[in-house]
Amino acid sequence: MNVRETASRVALMGFDVDGVLTDGSLYFTPGGDEIKAFSSLDGHGLKMLQSAGVEVVIISGRRSRALELRAANLGIRELHMAVEDKRACLGGLLAQRGLDWRAAGYMGDDVVDLPILRACGFSATTADGHDFVKQHVQFVTARSGGRGAAREVCDLILDARGDLERMLADYLD
């Protein structure tokens, strides 16, 4: 099965944060607050996925107030932080919705993401993701994490589902 076929089946798409929705850098203020930078390109892609009926889920191994704010800003209801077993987390969400793994996608960048990436029907990583991860996913973006990589994946899914051209045409009116 090719990448467009698997991408077209995605009903629920999960994203890692550090290294995918951000560039992976961790910034801390002297007071201990964490600062993250998110791409507006990625954010709009996530919103487009949602408007096309694809549920967007964020599953991160870390906890971050900045991430809580970003997810709320994007209208993402399923935010799971400080998750040790991402595969089990997504499996529970799929079971709640009556979906199987073929309808799930995930984008991660490091070896800790491999169990969830290998379980999903569609899997992706960033251009700067770990080389070993690149060997075990269906799609590797041209862009780096936090620099439009998630948008590439969103556009791929939307295009494979037949939604992208129509959605982009709306901006020309």
VENVEN-V927425 format. One record per helix or strand. SS is the DSSP state (H for helix, E for strand). FROM is the first residue (numbers start at 1). TO is the last residue. If there is no record, write none. Layout:
BEGIN
ss	from	to
SS	FROM	TO
SS	FROM	TO
END
This chain:
BEGIN
ss	from	to
H	3	8
E	12	15
E	27	28
E	34	35
H	40	51
E	55	59
H	65	74
E	78	80
H	86	97
H	101	103
E	104	107
H	111	119
E	122	125
H	131	134
E	139	140
H	149	160
H	164	172
END
